[in-house]
Amino acid sequence: MTGAGEHWSRRRLTPAIYEAAAAREPIARLGGRVLWGADVRPMYASFAEVGGLPQGGAVLDVPCGGGVAFRGVPPGAGLRYVAADLSPFMLGRARAEAARRGLDAAFARVSVDRLPFVEAAFDLVVTYNGLHCLPGPAAAVAEMARVLRPGGTLRGSAVVTGAGVRQDALVALLRRTGDFGEPGSAADLRAWLEAAGLRAGAVTVTGALACFSAVKPG
Ligand SMILES: C[S@@+](CC[C@H](N)C(=O)[O-])C[C@H]1O[C@@H](n2cnc3c(N)ncnc32)[C@H](O)[C@@H]1O
């Protein structure tokens, strides 16, 4: 993995700052508003849907970061939860967060463009705030679609371009620092989902943040 993936894998400071903010919703709300002109509440609300699967359901959370989506899984949900990320630092934070919440999860150090899982292994794949960090988001979406079972759902969020001059300038800056890969517009995001053979549902954009879900026809 080169580019943004390598950057996230080696760095400590940016991931630590990001993870600390994401773990505290009020700070994330403020940061989302100030940096991206976005209301992050719908994204936090969508974490709750992760826990809506029946017992035994298989979830892949990639990139899991520090485990912000774990809050959506109620105790005793009985899910087969796989939390995956490229960064050993983030996986360490995610392990601690799972232990704190009593979530029984498996952890995997993976690059999202080469997932070590068989086809149709998961009922739900969630990908929050990761696609904009990747040099090849379309390939990553295709890989997530591959491991999703027919009838399964891909759900997530990503920073998108085109929200405004200020937000696009911040995207350009974060691309230069290596924190971002190749984010696209909301239309690009929909195109990546459809090119991966998924049926895209609503792509809801608030400021520069898009929340989306898509179903694998089956
Ligand atoms: C902005 S964080 C989002 C994490 C988490 N889902 C959240 O919403 O807080 C982006 C994550 O992408 C991970 N990442 C970057 N490139 C990756 C890759 N190629 N494969 C897997 N994870 C990657 C980083 O390590 C980081 O944890």
PDBQT file of the ligand as one rigid body, heavy atoms in Angstrom, charges set to zero:
ROOT
HETATM    1  C1  LIG A 301     -10.430   9.008   9.180  1.00  0.00    +0.000 C 
HETATM    2  S1  LIG A 301     -10.126   7.411   9.799  1.00  0.00    +0.000 S 
HETATM    3  C2  LIG A 301     -11.767   6.721   9.926  1.00  0.00    +0.000 C 
HETATM    4  C3  LIG A 301     -11.854   5.564  10.839  1.00  0.00    +0.000 C 
HETATM    5  C4  LIG A 301     -13.215   5.230  11.455  1.00  0.00    +0.000 C 
HETATM    6  N1  LIG A 301     -14.036   4.450  10.540  1.00  0.00    +0.000 N 
HETATM    7  C5  LIG A 301     -13.947   6.466  11.923  1.00  0.00    +0.000 C 
HETATM    8  O1  LIG A 301     -14.977   6.835  11.332  1.00  0.00    +0.000 OA
HETATM    9  O2  LIG A 301     -13.509   7.057  12.910  1.00  0.00    +0.000 OA
HETATM   10  C6  LIG A 301      -9.471   6.606   8.391  1.00  0.00    +0.000 C 
HETATM   11  C7  LIG A 301      -8.900   5.254   8.675  1.00  0.00    +0.000 C 
HETATM   12  O3  LIG A 301      -8.515   4.649   7.436  1.00  0.00    +0.000 OA
HETATM   13  C8  LIG A 301      -7.406   3.802   7.708  1.00  0.00    +0.000 C 
HETATM   14  N2  LIG A 301      -6.782   3.473   6.417  1.00  0.00    +0.000 N 
HETATM   15  C9  LIG A 301      -6.121   4.305   5.567  1.00  0.00    +0.000 A 
HETATM   16  N3  LIG A 301      -5.759   3.625   4.462  1.00  0.00    +0.000 NA
HETATM   17  C10 LIG A 301      -6.199   2.348   4.621  1.00  0.00    +0.000 A 
HETATM   18  C11 LIG A 301      -6.126   1.169   3.828  1.00  0.00    +0.000 A 
HETATM   19  N4  LIG A 301      -5.551   1.157   2.644  1.00  0.00    +0.000 N 
HETATM   20  N5  LIG A 301      -6.694   0.031   4.293  1.00  0.00    +0.000 NA
HETATM   21  C12 LIG A 301      -7.301   0.002   5.521  1.00  0.00    +0.000 A 
HETATM   22  N6  LIG A 301      -7.392   1.097   6.313  1.00  0.00    +0.000 NA
HETATM   23  C13 LIG A 301      -6.845   2.246   5.875  1.00  0.00    +0.000 A 
HETATM   24  C14 LIG A 301      -6.574   4.624   8.664  1.00  0.00    +0.000 C 
HETATM   25  O4  LIG A 301      -5.645   3.848   9.373  1.00  0.00    +0.000 OA
HETATM   26  C15 LIG A 301      -7.661   5.233   9.552  1.00  0.00    +0.000 C 
HETATM   27  O5  LIG A 301      -7.915   4.423  10.671  1.00  0.00    +0.000 OA
ENDROOT
TORSDOF 0
